[in-house]
Amino acid sequence: MSMKDYEFWFVTGSQHLYGPEALDQVAANSKAIVDGLNASGKMPCRIVWKPIVKTAAEIKTMFKEASYNDSCAGVIAWMHTFSPSKMWINGLKDFKKPYCHFHTQFNREIPWDDIDMDFMNLNQAAHGDREHGFICTRLRMQRKIIVGYWQDEKPQNKLASWMRSAVGYAFSQNFKMVRFGDNMRQVAVTEGDKVEAEIKLGWDVEYRGIGDLVAIMNEVTDAEVDAMMAEYAEKYDMNTDNVDSVRYQAKTEVAMKKMFDEFGYSAFTTNFEDLHGMDQLPGLACQDLMAKGYGFGGEGDWKVAAMTAIMKAMAEGMTGGTAFMEDYTYHLEKGNEHILGAHMLEVCPSVAVNKPKIEVHELGIGDRQPPARLVFDSKNGDAIVASLVDMGGRLRLIVNDVKACNPLHKMPKLPVAGVMWKPMPDLETSAQAWIMAGGAHHSVLSYDVTAEMMHDWAAMMGIEFVHITADTTIEGIEKELFFNDVAYKIGI
């Protein structure tokens, strides 16, 4: 399902104490809020108004329906009046989808000259939402709390951001990917517990030998390759005379896409140590598939492949770009320290600042023919890099805020796509904190997905979140990691 296929249910709490006239007004007000949010142009998905709930039975029925409705990606709750929280227990205790408690009220200001007890009884969000907050906390329920007037930009943006995280959660629950070959031999961070990942995150991580792909490649027709070459010509500049190499990548992409369509894969990995029967390491093929929304991980890194696909799903409709990334080398000029991120071939062109060029060059690794790849520089702007690692018994998501930029200088002898960034708060602190947290050398870089979105997603998934920011200190991160370890060991 794409972003537009999901919806979020808006549920308003009240009770019969106020009488039918007041309840009619509650319903009218909550409808107006839903209409206003949908008309704001900020919401990535449609918000669906649901009849106000006034009894425990109505609440339980509504949450049961939300739980089993595939289009419903989450519930937004608001207590317009006073809704006694004991009514919500049976509805909430088994609800597992993302939940947002929107603490707002219908009127912006107090009507000083007209306020009376009827107004006070009807407009009780300050009262009702605190009652609702207690029962969610008492149930140890993970939820997003957004506070602010519903017509203001800040709470609307927060709600839109949370909705994108919830779509990432829904995407994760139905996620299936393929590993072509195993992970790179003797590499630790690309390993991990795939059974735990399916239990905790919903990921189905399958394996297929590279021969399975080669068999499909052998059946790809010239006409199919011609059609893919026409796609390349429309999107990219051809900067090579080695058309045969480009056509081989086109054949590889056609074969991969056929397998993905047949088995429902949304992400994949390759490994230059496992290329039996292939003439080239997939390069251009991987890049173009990522541009179409598929996740990718190099050297068999299935965790980063999955995260690339999920973050792309969260960023659907946005234009900044999200890409598989690897920390390659440092620029340690004093006061101007940067990281050069790249990969042998496979950086997504969604982060390109210019029209990518198709080029063919020797790779120097993998012992195969020179592969075609896209070469480009990256955009300038605020971004994040995110890494998911298996800590043994739990998963940890590490996010670093960065300032991405074009390469500081031309690199004529490095014909790959590259991104430079200045990590927050500085390279020394960032790198030390990242290494202390166990962050991988592979990550996902995104100009669209924010750290708040990833924090919300991690909370929905029930996994640890570590955020390296402009305010991070080594002393602070040491304490955070220590207390996180203690909390997970004792099962908090």
C-alpha positions in Angstrom: 0.0 0.0 0.0 1.2 3.5 -0.7 0.8 6.5 1.5 -2.5 7.6 -0.1 -4.0 4.2 0.6 -3.8 4.6 4.4 -6.2 6.5 6.7 -6.2 7.5 10.3 -9.3 7.4 12.5 -10.2 10.4 14.6 -12.0 9.3 17.7 -13.6 11.8 20.1 -14.4 10.8 23.7 -17.4 12.0 25.7 -20.2 10.5 27.8 -24.0 10.6 28.2 -23.8 12.9 31.2 -24.1 16.1 29.1 -27.3 15.3 27.2 -28.1 14.9 23.5 -27.8 18.6 22.7 -24.3 18.8 24.0 -23.3 15.6 22.3 -24.5 16.9 19.0 -22.2 19.9 19.5 -19.3 17.7 20.4 -19.8 15.8 17.2 -20.1 18.9 15.1 -16.9 20.3 16.6 -14.9 17.2 16.1 -16.1 17.0 12.5 -14.9 20.6 12.0 -11.5 19.7 13.3 -11.2 16.7 11.0 -12.3 18.7 8.0 -9.9 21.5 8.9 -6.9 19.1 9.2 -7.7 17.4 5.9 -8.1 20.8 4.2 -4.7 22.0 5.6 -2.7 20.4 2.9 -0.2 19.1 5.4 -1.6 15.7 6.1 0.0 12.9 4.1 -3.0 10.6 4.6 -6.8 11.1 5.0 -8.2 11.5 8.5 -11.5 9.8 8.9 -14.0 11.1 11.4 -15.6 8.5 13.6 -18.8 8.9 15.7 -18.1 10.1 19.2 -17.7 7.3 21.7 -19.6 7.5 25.0 -19.6 4.0 26.5 -17.1 1.2 27.2 -18.9 -0.9 24.6 -18.6 1.7 21.9 -14.9 2.2 22.6 -14.1 -1.5 22.6 -16.0 -2.0 19.3 -14.3 1.0 17.7 -10.7 -0.2 18.6 -11.5 -3.8 17.5 -12.6 -2.5 14.1 -9.5 -0.3 13.9 -7.3 -3.2 14.7 -8.5 -5.4 11.9 -9.0 -2.7 9.2 -5.9 -2.9 6.9 -6.4 0.7 5.7 -6.4 2.1 9.2 -2.8 3.0 10.0 -3.5 4.5 13.4 -6.0 6.2 15.7 -6.0 9.9 16.8 -7.9 10.4 20.1 -9.3 13.7 21.6 -11.3 14.1 24.7 -13.5 17.1 23.8 -15.4 16.7 27.1 -14.8 14.6 30.2 -14.6 10.9 29.1 -14.1 8.7 32.3 -10.9 6.7 31.6 -12.1 3.4 33.0 -14.4 3.2 30.0 -11.3 3.0 27.8 -9.5 0.1 29.4 -10.8 -2.8 27.5 -10.6 -0.9 24.2 -7.0 0.2 24.7 -5.3 -2.7 26.4 -5.2 -4.9 23.3 -4.8 -2.2 20.7 -1.4 -2.5 19.0 -1.5 0.1 16.2 0.0 3.5 16.5 -1.9 5.8 18.8 -1.8 9.6 19.0 -3.4 11.6 21.8 -4.1 15.0 20.3 -4.4 17.4 23.2 -6.3 20.4 21.7 -9.6 22.2 22.1 -12.1 23.5 19.6 -12.0 27.1 20.6 -8.7 29.0 20.6 -9.6 31.7 23.2 -11.8 31.9 26.3 -15.0 34.0 25.4 -14.6 36.3 28.3 -17.9 38.1 28.1 -20.0 35.0 27.3 -18.4 32.2 29.3 -20.9 30.3 31.6 -21.2 26.9 33.0 -22.7 25.5 29.8 -19.6 26.5 28.0 -17.4 25.1 30.8 -19.2 21.7 30.7 -18.9 21.4 27.0 -15.3 22.5 26.5 -13.3 20.3 28.8 -10.3 19.1 26.8 -8.0 20.5 29.6 -9.9 18.2 31.9 -10.8 15.2 29.8 -7.4 14.8 28.1 -5.7 14.6 31.4 -8.0 11.9 32.5 -7.3 10.1 29.3 -3.6 10.6 29.7 -3.7 8.9 33.1 -5.2 5.7 31.8 -2.8 5.5 28.9 0.1 5.9 31.3 -1.4 3.4 33.7 -1.7 0.9 30.9 1.9 1.6 30.0 0.6 2.3 26.5 3.1 3.7 23.9 1.5 6.7 22.3 2.4 10.1 20.7 1.1 13.2 22.6 0.7 16.3 20.6 -0.3 19.6 22.3 -1.5 22.7 20.5 -4.4 24.4 18.8 -5.6 22.3 15.9 -5.5 25.2 13.4 -1.8 26.1 14.1 1.1 25.0 11.9 3.2 23.4 14.6 0.8 20.8 15.9 -0.4 20.1 12.3 3.2 19.4 11.3 3.8 17.2 14.3 0.6 15.2 13.4 1.7 14.9 9.8 5.2 13.7 10.9 3.7 11.1 13.3 1.4 9.8 10.5 4.4 9.2 8.3 6.0 7.2 11.1 2.8 5.2 11.5 2.8 4.4 7.8 6.4 3.2 8.4 5.0 0.9 11.1 2.3 -0.4 8.9 4.8 -1.0 6.0 7.1 -2.9 8.4 4.3 -5.3 9.5 3.9 -6.5 5.9 7.5 -6.2 4.8 9.3 -8.9 2.8 12.8 -8.8 1.4 15.4 -11.0 -0.3 19.0 -11.6 0.3 20.9 -12.5 -2.9 23.6 -14.6 -1.3 24.7 -14.3 2.3 26.3 -11.4 4.0 30.0 -10.6 3.5 32.2 -13.2 5.2 33.6 -12.3 8.6 31.7 -9.0 8.9 29.9 -8.7 12.2 27.5 -5.8 11.9 25.7 -7.1 8.8 24.7 -10.2 10.8 21.7 -10.3 13.2 18.8 -12.4 14.4 16.3 -12.6 11.5 13.8 -14.6 13.6 13.8 -11.8 16.2 13.5 -9.2 13.5 10.3 -11.0 12.3 8.9 -11.3 15.8 9.7 -7.7 16.8 9.5 -5.8 13.5 7.4 -8.0 11.2 10.2 -8.4 8.7 10.2 -11.5 6.5 13.9 -11.8 5.5 14.3 -14.5 2.8 17.4 -16.0 1.1 17.8 -16.8 -2.6 20.9 -18.0 -4.2 22.4 -15.8 -6.9 21.7 -18.6 -9.3 18.0 -18.0 -8.9 18.5 -14.5 -10.2 20.8 -15.6 -13.0 18.2 -18.1 -14.2 15.7 -15.3 -14.6 18.3 -13.0 -16.3 18.8 -15.8 -18.9 15.1 -15.5 -19.8 15.1 -11.7 -20.2 14.4 -10.7 -23.8 16.1 -8.0 -25.9 12.8 -6.1 -26.1 12.7 -6.0 -22.3 16.2 -4.7 -22.1 15.4 -2.1 -24.8 12.5 -0.8 -22.8 14.7 -0.5 -19.7 17.3 1.3 -21.7 14.7 3.8 -22.9 13.8 4.5 -19.2 17.5 5.1 -18.5 17.8 7.5 -21.4 14.8 9.5 -20.1 16.1 9.9 -16.5 19.9 9.9 -16.9 22.7 11.2 -19.2 24.6 8.5 -21.0 28.3 9.3 -20.4 29.9 6.1 -21.8 30.5 4.3 -25.1 30.3 0.9 -23.3 26.6 0.3 -24.1 27.0 -3.5 -23.5 27.8 -2.9 -19.8 24.7 -0.6 -19.5 22.5 -3.2 -21.2 23.8 -5.9 -18.8 22.6 -3.7 -15.8 19.3 -3.2 -17.6 18.9 -7.0 -17.9 19.8 -7.4 -14.2 17.2 -4.8 -13.2 14.5 -6.4 -15.3 15.2 -9.8 -13.7 15.2 -8.4 -10.2 12.0 -6.6 -10.7 10.3 -9.8 -12.0 11.4 -11.7 -8.9 10.2 -8.8 -6.7 6.8 -8.8 -8.3 6.4 -12.5 -8.1 7.3 -12.8 -4.4 6.4 -9.4 -3.0 9.9 -8.2 -2.1 10.3 -4.6 -1.1 14.1 -4.7 -0.5 17.1 -6.7 -1.4 20.8 -7.2 -0.7 23.8 -8.1 -2.9 27.3 -9.1 -2.1 30.4 -8.8 -4.3 31.8 -12.0 -2.7 28.8 -13.9 -4.1 28.5 -13.3 -7.9 28.5 -16.8 -9.3 27.2 -16.7 -12.8 27.1 -12.9 -13.1 29.4 -10.8 -15.3 29.0 -7.6 -13.2 28.2 -6.5 -9.7 24.8 -4.9 -9.9 25.3 -1.1 -9.8 23.1 0.9 -12.0 20.4 -1.7 -11.6 20.4 -1.3 -7.8 20.4 2.5 -8.0 17.5 2.7 -10.3 15.5 0.2 -8.2 16.2 2.4 -5.1 14.9 5.4 -7.1 11.7 3.5 -7.5 11.3 2.9 -3.8 13.0 -0.4 -3.1 15.4 -0.8 -0.2 19.0 -1.9 -0.7 21.9 -3.1 1.4 25.4 -3.8 0.3 27.4 -6.8 1.4 24.3 -8.6 2.5 23.3 -6.0 5.0 19.6 -6.9 5.3 18.9 -4.5 8.3 20.0 -1.4 6.3 18.1 -2.7 3.2 14.9 -2.9 5.3 15.5 0.5 6.9 16.0 2.1 3.4 12.7 0.7 2.2 10.8 1.7 5.4 12.3 5.2 5.4 11.4 5.6 1.7 7.9 4.6 2.5 7.7 7.1 5.3 9.0 9.8 2.9 6.6 9.1 0.0 5.7 12.3 -1.8 8.6 14.2 -0.4 11.4 15.4 -2.7 14.6 15.6 -0.6 15.7 12.0 -1.1 16.6 8.9 0.9 19.5 6.6 0.2 21.6 3.7 1.3 24.9 5.1 2.6 28.3 4.1 3.9 30.8 6.0 5.9 33.9 5.8 3.7 36.6 8.3 4.7 37.2 11.5 6.7 38.3 15.0 5.8 40.1 16.0 9.0 41.0 19.6 8.0 41.0 21.4 11.4 37.7 23.3 11.8 36.3 21.9 8.6 35.9 18.2 9.4 33.6 16.2 7.2 32.6 12.6 6.3 32.6 11.4 2.7 29.9 8.9 2.3 29.6 6.7 -0.8 29.6 3.1 -1.8 31.2 1.1 -4.6 28.2 1.7 -6.8 24.9 1.8 -5.0 23.8 5.2 -3.8 20.3 6.2 -4.7 19.9 9.0 -7.2 17.0 10.5 -5.2 19.7 12.5 -3.3 21.3 13.9 -6.5 21.7 17.6 -6.9 22.2 17.3 -10.7 21.0 14.9 -13.4 23.0 11.7 -12.8 25.3 10.3 -15.5 25.7 6.7 -16.5 29.4 5.8 -16.6 31.4 2.6 -16.8 34.6 2.1 -14.9 36.7 -0.6 -13.4 35.7 -1.5 -9.9 38.9 -3.0 -8.4 36.9 -5.5 -6.3 34.7 -8.5 -7.0 36.8 -9.8 -10.0 34.1 -9.0 -12.6 33.7 -6.9 -15.7 33.5 -3.0 -15.2 30.0 -2.2 -14.1 27.8 0.7 -15.2 26.8 3.0 -12.4 25.2 6.5 -11.8 27.6 9.2 -10.9 26.4 12.5 -9.3 26.9 14.9 -6.4 24.5 15.3 -3.5 22.3 18.1 -2.3 23.0 20.6 0.4 20.7 20.6 3.5 19.8 19.2 6.8 19.6 15.4 6.9 19.9 12.4 9.2 21.8 9.2 9.0 20.2 6.2 10.7 21.6 2.8 11.6 19.8 -0.2 13.1 22.0 -2.7 15.0 21.4 -6.0 16.8 22.6 -5.7 20.3 21.9 -9.3 21.2 18.5 -9.6 22.8 17.3 -6.2 21.5 17.6 -3.8 18.6 19.0 -0.3 18.8 18.2 2.5 16.3 20.9 5.2 16.2 20.3 8.5 14.4 22.7 11.4 13.9 21.7 14.8 12.7 24.0 16.0 9.9 24.5 18.9 7.5 24.9 17.4 4.1 26.7 19.2 1.3 28.3 18.8 -2.1 31.8 17.4 -2.1 34.3 20.1 -0.9 36.4 19.5 -4.0 36.2 17.8 -7.3 37.2 14.1 -7.3 37.9 13.2 -10.9 39.5 9.8 -10.1 36.6 8.6 -7.9 33.7 7.9 -10.4 31.0 7.1 -7.8 28.0 8.9 -6.4 29.0 10.6 -3.1 27.6 12.6 -0.2 29.6 14.7 2.2 28.2 15.7 5.5 29.2 17.5 8.7 27.9 15.4 11.6 26.4 17.1 14.7 27.8 18.3 17.0 31.2 17.8 15.4 33.0 14.9 13.8 35.0 14.0 16.9 32.0 13.8 19.3 29.7 12.3 16.7 32.1 9.5 15.7 32.9 8.7 19.3 29.3 8.6 20.3 28.4 6.5 17.2 31.1 4.0 17.9 30.2 3.8 21.6 26.6 3.1 20.6 27.7 0.3 18.2 26.6 2.1 15.0 27.3 0.4 11.7 29.4 1.6 8.8 26.2 1.3 6.7 23.3 3.7 7.3 20.4 5.3 5.6 20.7 9.0 4.8 17.6 11.0 4.4 16.8 14.7 3.7 13.1 14.0 4.2 12.7 11.7 7.2 13.4 13.5 10.5 14.9 12.3 13.8 11.5 12.8 15.4 9.9 10.5 12.8 12.4 7.9 13.5 12.0 8.3 17.3 8.2 7.8 16.8 8.8 4.8 14.6 11.2 3.2 17.1 8.7 3.8 19.9 5.9 2.1 17.8 8.2 -0.8 17.2 9.3 -1.1 20.8 13.0 -0.7 20.2 15.7 1.4 21.7 16.4 4.8 20.2 19.7 6.8 20.5 19.9 10.3 19.0 23.2 12.2 18.4 22.4 15.9 18.2 24.1 19.3 18.2 23.8 19.1 22.0 25.3 15.6 22.5 28.2 15.2 24.9 30.3 12.1 25.4 29.5 12.1 29.1 25.8 12.3 28.3 25.8 9.5 25.8 27.8 7.3 28.2 25.1 7.7 30.8 22.3 7.2 28.3 23.7 4.0 27.0 24.4 2.7 30.5 20.9 3.4 31.8 19.5 1.9 28.6 21.4 -1.3 29.1 20.2 -1.5 32.7 16.6 -0.8 31.7 16.6 -3.6 29.1 18.4 -6.1 31.3 15.7 -5.7 34.1 12.9 -5.6 31.5 11.6 -2.1 32.0 
